[in-house]
Amino acid sequence: MITPRLVLASAVVCLLLTACTSAQVGTPNAQQAPGAPTPAPDAKALEKFTTQKLAWGECAAFAGGDASAEKVLKDKKFECAHLSVPLDYAKPDGDVIKIAVLRHQATKPDQRIGSLVTDPGGPGASGVRSAAGHVQRAPESDIVQRFDLVGFDPRGVGASEPRVKCLTDAERDADRAEDSESDNSPAGQAKQLADAKAYADKCAERTEHGKDMLANVGTRDVVRDLDILRAALGDEKLTYLGYSYGTQIGSAYAEAYPAKVRAMVLDGAVDPAQDTAESLVLQMAGFQNTFNEFAKTCVTRPDCALGKDAAGATKAFQDLVKPLITKPVQVGARKLSFEDAITGTLAALYSQAAWGFLNEGLANLTRNNGQNLMQLADSYYDRGQDGTYAGIIDVYYAVRCVDSPRVTDRAKIDSAHQRMLQGAPILDGGTPDMTELDICAAWPVPATSQPHTPKPEGLAPTLVISTTNDPATPYQAGVNLAKALGGRLLTFEGAQHTVYLQGNPCVDKAASAYLIDRTLPADGIRC
């Protein structure tokens, strides 16, 4: 996922039904992600969690008031429950939090293999909604027939309790609307740090359990929750399908519990060895690359808002959006800022299905109509029509700030921004925000993980899917992850973010066959 102000994310699973409901969570592999200050407790200490019976019921309440999600989740073929897990795994007898879980049972129970658990990424996206979407899009697929499809909202996300909360809806709207010029003076830098601290303080004050929740919301703890879920579902081993940030969850699980993986598909891979700065630079170059692909398609249309010359598309785009810095466009009671125009554009690059809508929006901008771009940005931020936010951005910061060491070196920050703008000139608004200190510099709790190459000893063969022109998770990240996990790489030649179960016959056939039979596709396969 992406966020404005150049803070970027790098950003499900099948369980073998051979265990009884008392299946237990093992102690993580000793080579789990470095930086974790406390090991997970042993299986005995977690037994009350691993042996819990999930109370399945209706799902409508898990929609969080979103009318469109409620319409989907009220379907009786879905059932939902809350999974209880420790807030702090170092204190399994302490506070308990709840993980939202959705299940759609296999439509061919006599051929059922197990549970397929899925996470769509983020951090901050809802696995509950994503799993329901998979069933809706392909109700007759082999995956839906053979597996119980299970989605979960990671701790702090969506219908899980408590949710990470930092800004109010009005505060988020105001933050998005602000396009301030850079102030690199000592006073300007001091204000940026003060603003970052104020944001962090709000997260600690407004999130239930405060700093304790923020300290235990990262991938390290999501992975432990995933293993509790595996056990509570009654599955001996995990078969996992993760997208984008979900691949980071998957690779971390593979490292912590390699003997408990049955099969794992990771699509749109995050490279776990990249630090925040390097990930930001490469990711933005990926967006520029996909923008270039969009431009090549656009200029073949008679109505292309960027003209007829693909080589001049970036300048044409900048000519359209730069004026928003000083003169935002009115959209109802709100105003489209330069920042929101950039966010909306990048959001549309995730899928070619949105490229026509993006072109229309850029054309409308010449007529002072920012509706399309605002709609794209709202969709990215998960802002409902009633003005409420699902909280995805707050979760993103909360997870990032404990998943990676904080960046406080001014020279490193400036260098990263300069390299990023060189690789992605579509972002250059003339007054780039090159002074924002990393928001995690003021975070109230320390990091619990750090970037590194995973070393999962004894891991079953895995499948990594990487797209050649993926805007958010560059192709090479998938190559690197497949190598680190000793798995097979499936290359998809396209321009979009993630591909499995989205209608590509070649990818769907290969990945589904692997999940069902654990038969890897041919080495070097390209779709």
ABEGO torsion letter per residue (X at the ends): XBBBGGBBBAXXEBBBBABBAABBBBBBBAABBBGBABBBBBAAAAAAAAABBBBBBBAAAAAGGBAAAAAAAABAABBBBBBBBBABAABAABBBBBBBBBBBBBABAAABAEBBBBBAEOBGBBAAAAAAAAAAABAABAAAAABBBBBBBBBGBEABOBBBBABBAAAAAAAAABBBBBBABAAAAAAAAAAAAAAAAAAAAABBGEAAAAAAABAAAAAAAAAAAAAAAGBABBBBBBBEAAAAAAAAAAAABAAABABBBBBGBBBAABBAAAAAAAAAAAAAAAAAAAAAAAAABAABAAEABAAAAAAAAAAAAAAAAABBBBBEABBBBAAAAAAAAAAAAABAAAAAAAAAAAAAAAAGBAAAAAAAAAAAAGBBAAGBBAGAAAAAAAAAAAABBBBABAAAAAAAAAAAAAABAAABAGBBBAABBBAAAABABBBABBBBBBBBBGBBBBBBBBBABBAABBAAAAAAAAAAAGBBBBBBBBBBBEABGAGBAAAAAAAAAAAAAGBBBBBGBBX
